[in-house]
Amino acid sequence: MTDAQKTIAFVLYPGLTPLDLVGPLQVLSALAQIDPGYRTVVVGANRDELATDTPLRVAPSHTFDEVPAPFAVLVPGGTVPTLRAMADETLLAWLRSAAATAELVTSVCTGSLVLGAAGLLEGKRATTHWMFRDVLTGLGATPVAKRWVADGKVITAAGVSAGIDLALHLVERLAGREVATTVQFVIEYDPEPPQGALDWDNPPYGDLKPLREYTLREGLADHPELLAKLLAHA
C-alpha cells in the first residue's frame, strides 16, 4: 500500500452470503486495477477461514486491527448468521470506529441491519433485502424500496445481486461514468434473466412473514431486547 492509496474494506463474518461480498468486490477490484489510487481488502476479526451460507469458504486478507481507518467500508448480508453478527461487539466496534473517518459506509442486503446495529443508520434513508426492509425502522432508519439508496456517505443496497449495482454506482462516483461503464463491460454485466424482470405487483411466493420472524428469532435468540425491538416492526 502506498500513502496515496484509498482502501476499500469488505467485511467478513461467519455465514454471510457470498454474492453479497463477491459481486461488489469484483467490481471494485476492477476499479483498483484501472486506478492504482484505490485498493481492495477483505477484513475480519482474524485471518481464519470462515464458512458462508453456501459450501464456499472464505478468508480475510487483513484483520480489523490492520485496517483501522479505511476510505470506504462495505458490509455484506445473509440470513440467520447476519442477525447474529448484529450482536458481535468486535465487529460493531470496528464499524463504528472505521465509519467515523470513512468517506463511504456501505452495505448489501441485510448487511444494512449490521450497520444499523452499530448505530450508523440513525436518521438515514436506507434499504435492505425486501423481506427485512420494514425492520430498518427499529434501527432508526427510514426504509426505502429502491435498488440502492444514498444518504450522505451511507449507501445501502437491496438484496444480494443489488450489490453489483451499488458497486458500479460507487465506481462512477469515485472515477466517473466512463470508468464505470468500462468496468461494467469488463464483468459483462447486462442482466437478462430467463424469467424476465421481477413483477413486484405479482410475486410468486406466499406469506413469508413466518420465515422472516423465524430468521429474526433464531439469529437474535440470545439478545431478547434487540429481538423485541425488531419484531415490533416485522
C-alpha positions in Angstrom: 0.0 0.0 0.0 1.2 3.5 -0.8 0.4 6.6 1.2 -1.8 7.9 -1.6 -3.9 4.7 -1.9 -7.5 4.7 -0.7 -8.5 1.4 0.9 -12.0 -0.1 0.3 -12.6 -2.6 3.1 -15.0 -5.5 2.6 -16.2 -7.0 6.0 -16.2 -10.7 6.7 -18.1 -12.6 9.4 -19.3 -16.2 9.6 -22.2 -17.3 7.5 -22.5 -14.4 5.1 -23.9 -14.7 1.6 -21.0 -14.9 -0.9 -22.6 -13.0 -3.8 -23.2 -10.0 -1.4 -19.5 -9.9 -1.0 -18.0 -11.2 -4.2 -20.2 -9.2 -6.6 -19.1 -5.8 -5.3 -15.6 -7.0 -4.6 -15.2 -8.0 -8.3 -16.4 -4.6 -9.4 -14.3 -2.5 -7.0 -11.2 -4.7 -7.6 -11.6 -3.8 -11.3 -11.5 -0.1 -10.3 -8.3 -0.8 -8.3 -6.7 -2.4 -11.3 -7.7 0.6 -13.5 -6.9 3.3 -10.9 -3.9 2.4 -8.6 -5.2 5.1 -6.3 -7.5 2.5 -4.8 -7.0 -0.9 -3.3 -9.5 -3.5 -2.0 -9.0 -5.6 1.1 -11.2 -8.1 2.9 -11.2 -7.7 6.7 -12.2 -9.8 9.7 -11.5 -10.2 13.3 -8.6 -12.5 12.4 -7.4 -14.3 9.2 -9.1 -17.6 9.9 -11.2 -19.2 7.2 -14.9 -18.6 7.5 -18.0 -20.5 6.4 -20.6 -18.9 4.3 -24.2 -19.8 3.7 -23.0 -22.0 0.7 -20.3 -24.7 0.6 -17.8 -21.9 -0.2 -15.4 -20.9 2.5 -13.6 -17.5 2.6 -10.7 -15.9 4.5 -9.9 -12.3 5.2 -6.8 -10.7 3.6 -6.4 -8.4 6.7 -7.5 -8.1 10.3 -9.6 -5.3 11.6 -6.6 -4.1 13.5 -4.6 -3.9 10.3 -7.1 -1.6 8.6 -8.3 0.8 11.3 -9.2 3.7 9.0 -10.4 2.6 5.5 -11.6 5.1 2.9 -14.7 3.0 2.4 -16.4 0.1 4.1 -18.8 -2.5 2.7 -20.8 -4.9 4.8 -22.4 -7.9 3.1 -25.6 -9.6 4.3 -27.1 -13.0 4.8 -29.8 -14.7 6.9 -29.5 -16.1 10.5 -25.7 -15.6 10.8 -26.1 -11.9 9.8 -28.7 -11.4 12.6 -26.1 -13.0 14.9 -23.5 -10.6 13.6 -25.7 -7.7 14.8 -24.6 -8.5 18.3 -20.9 -9.1 17.5 -19.3 -6.4 19.6 -15.9 -6.8 18.0 -17.4 -6.3 14.5 -19.7 -3.4 15.7 -16.8 -1.6 17.5 -14.6 -1.7 14.4 -17.5 -0.5 12.2 -18.2 2.5 14.5 -14.5 3.4 14.6 -14.0 2.9 10.8 -17.2 4.8 9.9 -16.1 7.8 12.0 -13.4 8.6 9.4 -14.5 6.7 6.3 -15.8 8.7 3.3 -18.2 5.9 2.3 -20.1 3.5 4.6 -22.0 0.9 2.5 -23.8 -2.4 2.7 -25.5 -5.1 0.6 -28.7 -6.8 1.5 -29.1 -7.4 5.3 -25.7 -6.0 5.8 -27.6 -2.8 6.5 -29.0 -4.4 9.6 -25.4 -4.7 10.9 -24.8 -1.1 10.1 -28.0 -0.3 12.0 -26.9 -2.3 15.0 -23.7 -0.3 15.1 -25.8 2.9 15.3 -24.9 4.0 11.8 -28.3 4.3 10.2 -29.9 6.6 12.8 -32.0 9.2 10.9 -30.8 7.8 7.5 -32.8 6.6 4.5 -31.8 3.0 3.8 -32.7 -0.2 2.1 -32.1 -3.9 2.5 -33.5 -7.2 1.3 -37.2 -6.7 0.7 -38.2 -9.3 3.3 -36.4 -7.3 6.0 -37.0 -3.7 4.8 -39.5 -2.8 7.5 -37.2 -3.9 10.2 -34.9 -0.9 9.4 -37.4 1.3 11.2 -36.4 -0.4 14.5 -32.8 0.6 13.9 -33.7 4.3 13.4 -33.7 4.3 9.6 -36.4 5.2 7.1 -36.9 2.2 4.8 -36.8 3.0 1.0 -37.9 0.5 -1.7 -35.0 1.1 -4.1 -32.2 -0.9 -5.6 -29.7 1.2 -3.7 -30.1 4.3 -1.5 -27.6 7.1 -0.8 -28.0 9.3 2.3 -24.8 11.3 2.7 -21.8 8.9 3.0 -24.1 6.0 3.9 -25.2 4.0 0.8 -27.2 0.8 1.2 -28.2 -1.8 -1.4 -31.2 -4.1 -1.6 -30.9 -7.9 -1.8 -27.9 -9.9 -3.0 -27.4 -9.0 -6.7 -28.1 -5.3 -6.0 -24.6 -5.2 -4.6 -23.3 -5.1 -8.1 -25.4 -2.1 -8.9 -24.2 -0.4 -5.8 -20.6 -1.1 -6.6 -21.0 0.3 -10.2 -22.5 3.4 -8.7 -19.5 3.7 -6.4 -17.1 3.4 -9.3 -18.9 6.1 -11.2 -18.9 8.3 -8.1 -15.2 7.8 -7.5 -13.8 7.6 -11.0 -16.5 8.8 -13.4 -19.0 7.3 -15.8 -16.5 6.2 -18.4 -14.6 4.1 -16.0 -17.8 2.7 -14.5 -19.0 1.7 -18.0 -15.7 0.2 -18.7 -15.9 -2.0 -15.6 -19.5 -2.9 -16.5 -18.2 -4.2 -19.9 -15.2 -6.0 -18.2 -17.6 -8.0 -16.0 -20.2 -8.2 -18.8 -22.9 -7.1 -16.5 -26.0 -6.9 -18.7 -28.7 -8.9 -16.9 -31.3 -10.7 -19.0 -32.7 -13.3 -16.5 -34.6 -16.2 -18.2 -37.7 -15.4 -16.2 -37.6 -11.7 -17.2 -37.8 -8.8 -14.8 -39.4 -9.2 -11.4 -43.0 -8.3 -11.2 -43.2 -6.8 -7.7 -47.0 -6.4 -8.0 -47.5 -10.1 -8.6 -44.8 -12.0 -6.6 -45.0 -15.9 -7.0 -44.5 -16.5 -3.3 -46.9 -16.8 -0.4 -46.8 -15.2 3.0 -43.1 -15.1 4.0 -43.6 -13.3 7.3 -43.2 -16.5 9.3 -39.8 -17.1 7.6 -38.7 -13.5 8.4 -39.9 -14.0 12.1 -38.1 -17.3 12.3 -34.9 -15.7 11.0 -35.1 -12.9 13.5 -35.9 -15.2 16.4 -33.1 -17.7 15.5 -30.5 -15.1 14.9 -31.2 -13.0 18.0 -32.3 -15.7 20.4 -29.6 -14.6 22.9 -30.4 -10.9 22.6 -34.1 -10.6 23.6 -34.2 -6.7 23.8 -32.9 -6.3 20.2 -35.2 -9.1 19.0 -38.2 -7.4 20.6 -37.3 -4.0 19.0 -37.1 -5.5 15.6 -40.1 -7.8 15.9 -42.2 -4.7 16.6 -41.5 -3.6 13.1 -41.5 -7.0 11.3 
